[in-house]
Amino acid sequence: MISDFELRINQQRETINREFAHKEEWARRSNKQIVYPNQRESAVKSVTAFCEGKTHVCLVAQPGTGKTGTALEVMRLLGTHPDNNHCVDIKDMYISCGMSDKDWEEQFKKNMLPCFVQNVIHRGNLLKNTDKIAELENGFLLTDECHIASGKNMTGSKMLRGAGLTDYATVKERQMKMLDISATPESVSYDLQSEEWKDKACIVKLVPGPTYKGFQSMTDDGRIIVAPILDSREKALALLNTWNERYTGTTKKYFPIRVSHKMDMENIYHATTLLGWKHTTHNSETRISEIDEIMEHAPTHHTIIFVKGFWRASKRIVRKHVGGTYEMIPKKRNTTATAQSLAARFCDNYEYSGDELNVDLRPTHYTDLHAIEEYLNWFNNDCDYALADYTSARIKSKAGEVEAKPSKMHPSNHRNLLTSGQVVSQRGKKRVPYIIDIPVEEQDYILANFNGTTLSKEQKTEVIRRIVALLTLPTEFKDIIASMIGFQFSVPNTNSSYEKNITAYIKAYNNNEKKAIKDAPDEIKGTTCWQCFIDNRTHKLCVLWQVVR
């Protein structure tokens, strides 16, 4: 006899399939799909990971590739799963966002099936739902834009802690499934790749589909351009004239602009007056309520839209009458902010039509081009911060060295992560460095051979063993050398780098003080290794002990 639970779950499957088919038909009439093949593939990978016992999945997707479609497909697959043990009750699915933004909530609900919208909440209401989430069993938590407010002591972490979900034993017992989504996950994905989360979490990369138009398409077209500083009327006029000339003979266009300096705005005001353009403001203080409907139609004059803090992560804008965007380059590079800003609002799955069939009439975006290139390089290197340079406020990587602020998923924020026999990760821990004096000829030999392909890892190991063989070292240190198979060498080539990596280490060594342990390059991860800084001024090796993640 069928149980009440089975009856309810079967009815749920029917409801989800019916609503999905209806939404699919509606999308087909507009020559669209609500879930594209690449999104379905990533959704299947995510659900498979959950069914294989992983509790946390981080989905990384370039802006506009279809995070919402992938999320919808994950929820559909979980809500209709043929195995009742893996099928999740839709009332136990909670969807939130790192942003505290009503626009996100309305936009996300619009793209969901009706049966999924009951538990879509923005960050401002997240903590209010902690008690409900604490009661979930076989529940599903999805966090969109997971990098926002993701710090160890921020809202997302507080909710997890309050719901008992920072205890891995509890998470497993309650069969919880957590999906974090972002184009720029920063420390969230980095922390989930630590040794403690091994076999408990995974990263899924959403590969762009054939109709995707993103940063790569824009850079290939030469349409992402280094933003000029608009600190004079002449410079502002030159920028607007570039657009004026580009769209001569076409319909008039909108130009979203984000500047923070009052003088820059005044310079733009002056340029619009000279050229007969219009300008308006759309931000939290002066909101245009029907902005999407207005932008469905071409303006009567080229029009600047000052957006201030609006139109960042997740927000879609009506782009068909937009001629370009401008975003001032910050003094300190922030690849995350740039990859989530105005140019990203034009990343989407679509075919060119109208004016855009002509490459010279597609929108141009003035922003930090080098940050966009850095982002693409990181994404193309499997979103691994150890393999690609990356610059942001919460995570920085340079030449394989990663500095990251702990996120809600940092191992130190979770209990019972380690299983029997698992080695505790030393990432983030500190030890007293070793300073080894070496002969000039040995230093020259290392400098000449270690950073290239001249020597194999085994040969490099033998060089180090030869250098330290006659030194008096603690037994623990000798044991590590005996098992060593990996070395990463860096040579500080600026005064600031020398201060940080040589002078500071020597001081710590002399004072018996501990320094943080560095991360390792990909080829020697999983091995015991050293991070060595070569002091080519006083002929020393500054050695920071390391057990890689």
N, C-alpha and C positions, 0 to 999 in steps of 0.2 A: 504494500500500500504506500502511495506517495505521501511524504511528510509535508507539513505546512511550509517548511523551509524550501523544499524542492519545488513545491507549487509556486511559491512567491518568486523564486529565482527563475523558473521557467517563464513566468509572466514578464519578469524583468527583461529576459533575453528577447522576448517577442516585442516588447515596447521599444527597446534600443534599436533592434533591427528595423522596425517599422519607421521610427523617426529618422534613422540614418538613411534609409531608402528614399524617404520624402525629401530630405535635405540634399541628397545626391541628385535627384531629379530636378530640383530647383536650380542647383548649380549647373547642371548639364544644359539647361535652357539658356544660360549665359555663357556657354562654351567654357565652363570652368570645371574644376574638380574640388571637392572639399578635402580629399586626401589624395595626394599624388604618390606615385609608386615609390619614390625615394623616402617619402615620409612614412609610408606603410612599412618599408623595410626597417627603418630605425625604430618604429613602434614595436615591430615583432622582436627585434633584438632586445629592446627594453623589457618587454613582457617575458621573454624567454629567460632573461637574467633573473627576474623576480621568481619565476617558477623553478629555477635551478637553485634558489636559496639566497640569492643576494637581496639585501634589504634596501640598498641605496643605489640609484642610477643617476648619473649626471648627463643630461643631453646637451651637447654643444652644437649650436646651429648659427650660421651667419645670419645677420639681420634679413628678415623677409623671406628666408628659405621655407618657412612654414612650421614654426614651432607650435602654433595653435592647432594646425592640422594634425601634427604628430601627436600632440597631447590628446586631441579628440580620439585618434585611433588607438592610443594606449588605453584610454578609458573604455572605449567600445570593446576592445579585446578582453580587458579584465572583466567588464560587466557581462559579457556573453561567453566567457570561457566555458568549454564543455565539461571541464572537471570542477565539480562543486567546491573542491578544496582550494582552488585558485580563483574561483569566481568571486568578485567583490561586489557586495551590496551597494547600489548607487547612493544610498543614504550615508554610507561610510566612506564616500569619496569627498575629500576637501581640497579645494583649489584656491591658492592665495598668490599674492604677488609681493615682491620685495618693495614695490612702490606703494605708497599710500595715495591711491589715485582712483577717483570715481570713474574717470574716463576709461581707465584700463578695465575696471569691473564691467562697465556697460559694453565695451568692445568685446571682451572675452565671452560674456554671456551671449552676445549676438552670434558668435561663431560656434557655440556649443549646441548640443542637442537639448531640447527642453527638459528632458529628464535629468540632465547633469547640472543645471544652473542653480539648484537649491542651495548648494554649499560653496558657491563662488564668493569669496570675500577678499577685500583689499586689506592691506597691512594694518590699517587703523583699527580694524575689528578683529585682528588675528588673536590677540591675547584674550579677548572676550570669549573666544571659542575653545580655550584651553581645556576646560572641564569636559566638554563634549569629546574632544580629541583624545583625552586621557582614558575615555571609556571604550575606544575603538578596539576591535579585534578583527584581524584580516581586513584592515583599513588601508586606504590609499591617500597619501598626501602629495600634492603637486605644488611646487613653488616656481612660479614664473619669474623671470628676472632675478634669479636666486642670488646674484652678486650684490644686490642692493640690501642694505641693513643686514648683512650676513655675518658681521663680526661676532666673536665669541661671546660678547656681553650685550648683543643687540636683540631686537625684537624676535627674530626667528629662533635664535638660540634660547631665549627666555621661554618661548612657547614650547619648544621641544623639552626643555628641562621641566617645565611645569606639568607636561603631559606624560612624564616618565620616559621619554624617548631618547634620552642621552645615556640610557643604560641598555647596552646591546643585548643583554640577556632578556630584558623585558621586551625589546623590539622583536626578538626572535620568538619569544613565547606568545606574543600577541599577533604574530605573522603580519607585521606591518610592512608596507611597501612605500618607499619615498622616492619621488622623482623631482630632481632639481633641473631647471631649464634656463639657459642663458646663451647669448652670443659671446658673452665675456664673463665666464664663471669665476675667474680669478682664483682666490684661495680656496673656494669650495671644491673645485675639481682637483686642485693641487693637494689639498689635505686628504681627499678620498683616494689618492694614489699612494698614500703612505703605506708602509709595511703593515701597520696595525689594521688597515682596512682591506688588505689583500684577501681575495676570495669572498669578501663581504659586500663589495661595491664594485662598480665599473663605470667607465666613461663610454658613452655612445655618441658618435659623431654623425650628424645629419649631413650627408653629402648633397650639395646642390644639384637640382634636376636640370634637364636640358633647356627649360624655358626660363631659368633663373637669370635675372639681370642684377648683378651685385657690384661690389667694389672692383672685382677683377674686370668686369665689362666696362665699367666707368674709366678705370685706369688704362685699359687697352685703347679706349676711344680718346684718351687724353682729356677726359672731362673732370678729373679731380685735379685741382690746381692749388698750389701753395697760396694761402690767403695773404694778401698784402695788408700792411698796417694802414688803417684809415685815419691817420692822425693829422691829415690836412684836407682842405676842401678839394685840392687838386687830385689827391689820391682817390677820394671818394667819387669824384666826377669821372676819373679814368675807369674805375670799376664799372660804374653804371653805363658808361659809354660802350664798354666792351659788350655788355648785354644788349644795348640799344642797336649796335651794329649787327649783332648776331641775329636778332629777330626783326630786322627790317623786312617789311613785306609780309609778315605773318600776323596772326592774331596777337593781341597784347597778352602779357604774362604776369604771373605773381612771382615775387622773389622773397622767400622767407630769409630773414637775417637775424643773427644773434650777436649782439655786441654788449659789452658791459660798461664801456666808458661813455660818459655823457657827451664828451667832445666828439667822439666818433659818430654818435647819433646826429649831432648837430651838423656835422660835415655831410652826412648822408641827406639830411633834410635840405640843406643848401643845394646839393646836386639834383635832388628831385625837382626843386623849384626851377632850376635852370633848364631842365630837360622836359618839364611839363608832366612829370610823373606824379603819382599819388602815393601816400603812405598811410598805414594804419597800424594799430597795435593789438596783439592778441596774447594776453598773458593772464596770470591769476588775478591781477588787479583790474585789467580792462579786457574782459573776455568777450569775444564775438560768438554769441550763442549758436548761430547757424553757419559757422565757418565752413563746414563740409559742403553744405548745400550751395553756399556762395561760390566756392571754388570749383563747383561743377561747371561753371560758366566762365568764359573768358572775360576779364575786366575791360572796361572802356579805355583805360590807360594802364601802362606798365605800373605795377603797384608793389611797393615794398611792404612786407609784413614783419614788424618787429615782434619776435616771439619770446624774448627773454629766456625764462626757464622752461618753456613749453616745448613739445615735440621732441622729446628724447626717447629713451628705451620703450619699445613695444608700440608706440603710437603710429598708426597708419594715417597718412594724409592724402587728400585728393590731389594727385600729381599731374593730371593731364594738361593743365594750363599753367604749370610752373616752369619758368625759364631757367632757374638756377637758385643756388643758396649761397650764403656767406656765413662763415663762423670764424671768429677771430681765433688765432692760435694762442694757446695759453703759454705763459712764461715757462712753466714746467710741463714737459710732454706728458699727456695722459692718454695712452692708446685706448683704454677702455672707454673713456668719455667721448673720444673722437669717433670710435667705431659704433657708438650708440647715438650719435647726434644727427644733425639735419641731413647729411648725405645718406645716412643709413635709412632714412624714411623713404628713399627712392629705390631701395632694394626689394625686389618682389619677383614672383613668377608671372610672366606675361609675355606677349608678343608685341613688338613695336607696331605702332599704327599712326596714322595722321602725320603730323610734322616730324615725329620721331623716326619715321622711315628714313629720313635724311640725318646722317650722323651729325652733321653740322647744326642741326636744330634740336638736338637732344640737350637736356639741362646740363649746365656746368656747375660744379660745386667747389667753392673756395674754402679750403679747410687745411688741416695739417696733413699734407700728402704723405710725409714720411711716417706718421703714425698709422695711416691706412696701410702702407706697405709693410710696416712692422706687424700689423694685425694679420694680414694675409699670409705672411711668412710663418707666423705662429700657427695659424689654422692649417696650413699646408704641411706643417711638421707635426701632425697628429695632436695639435693642441697641447703639446708638451713644452712646458716653460723651460725645461732643462735643455731643449734642443733649439730654442729660438729666443732672441732678445725680446723683451716685453717691458713696457714702462707704464706704471699706473700708481695710484696712491696706495693700493693695498698689496700689490705684488710687483716685484721687479726682477728681471733676469738679465744677465749679461755674461756671455761666453760660458754658459753652463752653470753659473752660480745664481741661485734663486734666493731672494729674500721675500718672505711673505708674512703678512700679519695673520694670526690664527683666525679661522672662520668658525662658524657653528659646527663644522664637521671636523675640526682639529681633534686628533686623538686625545689630547689632554682634556677635552670637553665631554668625553664619553667613557663610561665604565664598562668593564668586562669585555673589552675588544680582543684581548689576547687569548689564543687557544693554547692548549698544551704543546710545548715544544717550540712555540713561535718566539723568535728573537725580538726583543724590544727594540724599536727603532730609536736611533740616537739623534735623529734630525731635531734640531731645536735645542739640544742639550749642550752643555759646555764642559770643556776639559782644559787643563793647563797645556799650552802648546810646547813643542820642543824646538829648540834652536840648535842647529848643527853647523859647526864651522867646517867648511870644505876648502880644499886647495883650489887655487885659481884655475888650474888646468882641468879639474873635475867640473867646475862650474861652466867653463867654456865648452866642455864636452856635452854637458846637459843642454846648454842653450842651443848648441848646434844640432842636436839630434832628437831631443825629447818632444818638441812640438811638431815634428814632421812625421814622415812614415819610414825614416831610416832604420829605426830600431823597433823590434817587436815588443809586445808587453813583457815577455819573458826576459828579453835582453835589458829592458829598462829596469826590471826588478833586480837583476843581477848587479847593475850599476849601483843602485841604492844600497844593496846589501854589502857591496865592496866598500862603499864610502863609510858605512857605519860599523863595519866589522870590528875595527880596533877601538871603537868608542866604548866608554863605560856607560851602560844603559840599564834601566830597571828591567827585571825579568819580564814583566807584563809587556813592555815595549818590544823586547826581543822576540817574544812569542808572536806578537802581531806582525813583526817584520818577517818571521818565518812563514807565515800564512799569506803574506801579501801578494796580490797579483795585479793590482791596479794603482796607477799614480796619475794625478792631475797636477800639472805644473803651470804656474802663472808668473809672469814677470811684470811687476808694476812699472809702468812707463810714464807716469805723471807724479808730481810731488804729492798730490792729494791721495793717490792710490798707494804711494810708498808709505805715507803716514798711516793710512788705514791698515795696510796688510803687512808692513814690515816693522815700522817703529812701534805700533801698538802691540804686535805679537812679542817683540823683544822685551818690551816693558812688562807684559803679562808674564813672560817666562822668568824675568828677573824678580818679579814680585810674587811669583807663585799664584797668579790670578788665572781664572778660567776665561776662555773665549768660546764663542759659539762654533759649532761644527758646521761645515759647509756641505752642500749637496754635491753629488757626483755626476759626471757625464753619463749618457745613456749606456755606452758600451761597457761600463764597469759597474752598473747598478746591480745590486745583489751580491757584491763581493766586498770583502774588507779592503779598504784602500786609504790612501793619504791625499790630502790637499796640501800641496807644497807651494810656497811663494819663494821665488829665487831672489835673494838680495844681491844684486850684481854690483853693489857699491862697497859692501864690506865682506863679501864672499861667505854668505850663510844660506842655509836652507831653513826657512821658517815653516815648521811642520805643524799642521793642525790635525790631530787624530780624527779618524772618521770611521763610522760604521754606517754604510749607506742605507737609505730607506728601501 
